[in-house]
């Protein structure tokens, strides 16, 4: 994923959470989304700590 600012990353994270909860996602896709969400949350946290 290209480098994102925290605002962009948080916006993207929120969209992923909404999509994850929408019910339009199959089981394996949910696991993939969970991993993507966790990775993005960690990246945001690390950026915030380094500022």
C-alpha contacts under 8 A as a table, 3 or more apart, distances in Angstrom:
res1	aa1	res2	aa2	distance
4	X	7	X	7.93
4	X	8	X	5.84
4	X	9	X	5.66
5	X	8	X	5.27
5	X	9	X	6.03
6	X	9	X	4.90
6	X	10	X	5.88
6	X	44	X	6.14
6	X	47	X	7.48
6	X	48	X	7.90
7	X	10	X	5.22
7	X	11	X	6.16
8	X	11	X	5.09
8	X	12	X	6.13
9	X	12	X	5.06
9	X	13	X	6.00
9	X	40	X	7.25
9	X	44	X	7.01
10	X	13	X	4.90
10	X	14	X	6.12
10	X	44	X	7.48
11	X	14	X	5.20
11	X	15	X	6.41
12	X	15	X	5.12
12	X	16	X	6.28
13	X	16	X	5.06
13	X	17	X	6.27
13	X	37	X	6.40
13	X	40	X	6.80
13	X	41	X	7.45
14	X	17	X	5.10
14	X	18	X	6.29
15	X	18	X	5.13
15	X	19	X	6.15
16	X	19	X	5.10
16	X	20	X	5.95
16	X	33	X	7.28
16	X	37	X	6.86
17	X	20	X	5.02
17	X	21	X	6.26
17	X	37	X	7.42
18	X	21	X	5.27
18	X	22	X	6.12
19	X	22	X	5.04
19	X	23	X	7.73
19	X	24	X	7.39
19	X	25	X	7.72
20	X	23	X	6.96
20	X	24	X	7.70
20	X	25	X	6.62
20	X	30	X	6.54
20	X	33	X	6.79
20	X	34	X	7.96
22	X	25	X	7.33
23	X	26	X	8.00
25	X	29	X	5.95
25	X	30	X	6.05
26	X	29	X	5.29
26	X	30	X	6.14
27	X	30	X	5.08
27	X	31	X	6.55
28	X	31	X	5.19
28	X	32	X	6.38
29	X	32	X	4.97
29	X	33	X	6.02
30	X	33	X	4.99
30	X	34	X	5.99
31	X	34	X	5.04
31	X	35	X	6.32
32	X	35	X	5.16
32	X	36	X	6.26
33	X	36	X	4.95
33	X	37	X	5.96
34	X	37	X	5.11
34	X	38	X	6.10
35	X	38	X	5.15
35	X	39	X	6.11
36	X	39	X	5.14
36	X	40	X	6.13
37	X	40	X	5.18
37	X	41	X	6.08
38	X	41	X	5.12
38	X	42	X	6.20
39	X	42	X	5.16
39	X	43	X	6.24
40	X	43	X	5.02
40	X	44	X	6.17
41	X	44	X	5.19
41	X	45	X	6.17
42	X	45	X	5.07
42	X	46	X	6.11
43	X	46	X	5.15
43	X	47	X	6.19
44	X	47	X	5.17
44	X	48	X	6.17
45	X	48	X	5.14
45	X	49	X	6.24
46	X	49	X	5.17
46	X	50	X	6.27
47	X	50	X	5.16
47	X	51	X	6.49
48	X	51	X	5.46
